[in-house]
């Protein structure tokens, strides 16, 4: 899916957390069960990931997700 503000925000948050935890994209992708390319696209807001991919990536980073209105 093309760029969207929500995808860009999600990707930036995930990237910032991954970097703060000193986890490489390769390691994060392997631990999350997604490809490095998909991970890069998510982090750059170029891909709106499935909920499963987001949950897996968040779990890899030790994050919990919160839905808001």
C-alpha positions as CSV (number, residue, x, y, z in Angstrom):
1,X,0.0,0.0,0.0
2,X,1.3,3.5,-0.7
3,X,2.5,5.9,1.9
4,X,0.1,7.0,4.5
5,X,0.5,9.2,7.6
6,X,-0.4,6.3,9.9
7,X,2.1,3.9,8.2
8,X,4.8,6.6,8.3
9,X,4.2,7.2,12.0
10,X,4.1,3.5,12.9
11,X,7.3,2.9,10.9
12,X,9.2,5.8,12.6
13,X,8.2,4.6,16.0
14,X,9.3,1.0,15.3
15,X,12.6,2.2,13.8
16,X,13.4,4.5,16.7
17,X,12.7,1.6,19.2
18,X,14.8,-0.9,17.2
19,X,17.7,1.5,17.0
20,X,17.5,2.4,20.7
21,X,17.6,-1.3,21.5
22,X,20.7,-1.8,19.2
23,X,18.9,-4.3,17.0
24,X,19.8,-4.5,13.4
25,X,17.2,-4.6,10.7
26,X,18.4,-8.1,9.7
27,X,18.1,-9.4,13.3
28,X,14.7,-7.8,13.8
29,X,13.4,-9.3,10.6
30,X,14.7,-12.7,11.4
31,X,13.2,-12.6,14.9
32,X,9.9,-11.2,13.6
33,X,9.6,-13.7,10.8
34,X,9.4,-11.1,8.1
35,X,11.8,-10.2,5.3
36,X,14.3,-7.4,5.6
37,X,12.8,-5.7,2.6
38,X,9.3,-5.7,4.3
39,X,10.9,-4.4,7.5
40,X,12.6,-1.6,5.6
41,X,9.4,-0.7,3.8
42,X,7.5,-0.7,7.1
43,X,10.1,1.5,8.8
44,X,10.1,3.9,5.9
45,X,6.3,4.1,5.8
46,X,6.1,2.5,2.3
47,X,4.2,-0.5,3.4
48,X,1.1,-0.9,5.6
49,X,1.8,-4.2,7.3
50,X,-0.7,-6.8,8.3
51,X,-1.7,-6.8,12.0
52,X,0.2,-10.1,12.4
53,X,3.4,-8.6,11.1
54,X,3.1,-5.5,13.4
55,X,2.4,-7.7,16.4
56,X,5.4,-9.9,15.7
57,X,7.7,-7.0,15.1
58,X,6.4,-5.2,18.3
59,X,6.9,-8.4,20.3
60,X,10.5,-8.7,19.0
61,X,11.1,-5.1,20.3
62,X,9.4,-5.8,23.6
63,X,6.6,-3.4,22.8
64,X,2.9,-3.6,23.6
65,X,0.4,-2.0,21.3
66,X,-2.5,0.3,22.3
67,X,-5.4,1.2,20.2
68,X,-6.9,4.7,20.5
69,X,-9.7,6.7,19.0
